[in-house]
Amino acid sequence: MPTEFLMPKLGLTMEEGTIVSWLVADGADVSAGTPVMLIETDKTETEVEAPTGGRITRAAEEGQTFPCGAVVAWFLADGEEPPSPVSSSSVAAAPAVAEAQGVTTAGGTATGPNTHGAAPLTNGRRFVSPNARRVAAELGVDLARVVGTGPGGRVVSEDVEEAAARGDTAPPAPQAPAAVTPAKSSSPQPTHVPTAPPTAGASPPATAAARQLADLLGVDLAAVAPDPTERYITRDSVARYVRERLQVAQTSASAARAAAPAPLLQTPVEVRRMSGMRGTIAKRMHASLQEMAQLTLTMDADVDAVVSDRERRKADGAAPGFTDYVVAAAARALHEHPVVNAQVTPDGIAILPEIHVGLAVALPEGLVVPVVRNADRLRLAELSAETTRLADAARAGKLSLSNLEGGTFSVSALGMFGVDAFTPVINPPNVAILGVGRMRDELSLVDGQVTSSKRLTLSLTWDHRVLDGAPAAAFCQTIVRLLADPSSLD
C-alpha cells in the first residue's frame, strides 16, 4: 500500500516546516536515503531524505507550510496509486493560508470560510489552542469569528487579540439588556426594606428593589457585596457591582485596542512577512524581554596581551579570531561562576553541569546561534577551529539542528561594525549573554606618562531573577582577568 511521506519533526522546538524546493521530480523513482525535499524550519534549511524507496507522488507544493506529521507526499510501488480522497491527516495539515482563503487543499477537499469569516478545518473541526481559549474568554471574543493563522489553521492567542482589536466580541448573554437603568415600574417599590433573613443556601439579604434590578440585569446576588452601612444588598449595591464589571470590560477592551498595530503612515513599497526564521526571532526576543528582568552592564577589557598572543600564533600558523579569545574566557569564567550557566525552571534555578557556548552569526534572513559544545574543555586552537566550522556552515545553510540546540550561554559580537557597547537580548532559556564591542586604541595616564593600549568593551546582559548586579560584575571581571593572560585559555 502507499507509504505516507510526512513533514518531519527535526527538533524539540520545531512545530512546522516550509517546503523550499523539491529535489526530485514528481513521479520519479527514488531509493531510501535519497534527498528529496529541502525544508525551512524556524532555525535553518535542511534536506530531507526518503525513508523508503518507490515512486514519489507529491501532495504539497513549494512554498507551503505544514505542521510536523502532515502528509506531503506518498511513496508508491509499481501499480499503486495515491489515496483518493486524501487521508484526513493530510487534509488537517493543509496550510492556514489555504483555509483562510477557501482554497482547495492538496487532495481536492475544499475548505472555506463560515458565515462569520472563520476558516474551519475539515469534518467541522476547528483547532484552538488552550491559551487562545483563555484569552478569548478574558476579552469576550467570539471564537466562531476568528480566522486561525497557526499550523493547520489552528487559532492562536495572537488571532484572538487581533479579533478583539477589530471588535469581534462575543454576543451578550440573552438575559442581559444593553442598558443598566431598569424600566420604570407602574407601582412603587420599597428601596430599603430587607427581606427576611435567608436560610442556609439561600440568597443574601436584599431589598426588593435590589432583587428586581438583579433579575432584570441577570446578576447573581451572591456576587454582590452588601452595603457597608445598611449591612444588606440595596439597589445601589447592584448598580455599583454592574458599573465595576463594565469598567473591567472597558479596561480589557482598551488594552486590546492598545495592543493593536498602528495604522500605516505610508503605502509601503514592500511587506516582508515575519515568518520562518524572522518570525521565530521576533517571538523569542519579545518573549525574552517580557519574561525576564534583564539588565546590562558594560566593562572595558585590556587586550594588549591578546593582540601579542595572536601575533605570535599567526607567525606559527593559523591564529584565533579576537572573538574566539572572548568565547574561551567566558567558558572558563562560567566554571568559576556556575550560577551564570543556569536556567530558570518551575522548581527554581537549575545549575547546569556542562558549558555549551552559543556564538551569534548574522545571516541575510536573520540570526542563528550555533553552539560550541563543552567550550571550556577545548584548547584555544580547537575552539577557533570549531567556531570557524560552525560559522561557515551557518552561512552555507548547512547547519544541523544538533548544532543549534543546547546552548547554555551566548556571545554576540558587533565590533566589526564599529559598535563599542550595546544591549544584547538573552536567548531563552539562558540567563545571560555577552556582547563584544570593537577593539580600539585608548590613551591613559600611568605614573605621569601617557600610554596607549588596546581595549574593547564587554556588554553583559543578565536575568536579575537569577543573580544580582555584584555577582554579574564579578563574572565579567573574571573574563577581563582571563583576557589579560591568554596563556590561561590553554
Secondary structure, DSSP 8 states (H G I E B T S, - for coil): --EEEE----STT--EEEEEEESS-TT-EE-TT-EEEEEE-SS-EEEEE-SS-EEEEESS-TT-EEETT-EEEEEE-TT----SS--HHHHHTS-HHHHHTT-B-TTS-B----TTS----GGG---B-HHHHHHHHHHTB-GGG----SGGG-B-HHHHHHHHHHT-B----TT--S-SS----SS---SS-B-----TTS---BBHHHHHHHHHHT--GGGS---TTTSSB-HHHHHHHHHHHHHHHHHHHHHHHHHS----SS--S------HHHHHHHHHHHHHHHHS-EEEEEEEEE-HHHHHHHHHHHHHS----HHHHHHHHHHHHHHH-GGGSEEEETTEEEE-SS--EEE-EEETTEEE--EETTGGGS-HHHHHHHHHHHHHHHHTT---GGGTS--SEEEEE-GGGT---------TT-SEEEEE---EEEEEEETTEEEEEEEEEEEEEEETTT--HHHHHHHHHHHHHHHT-GGGG-
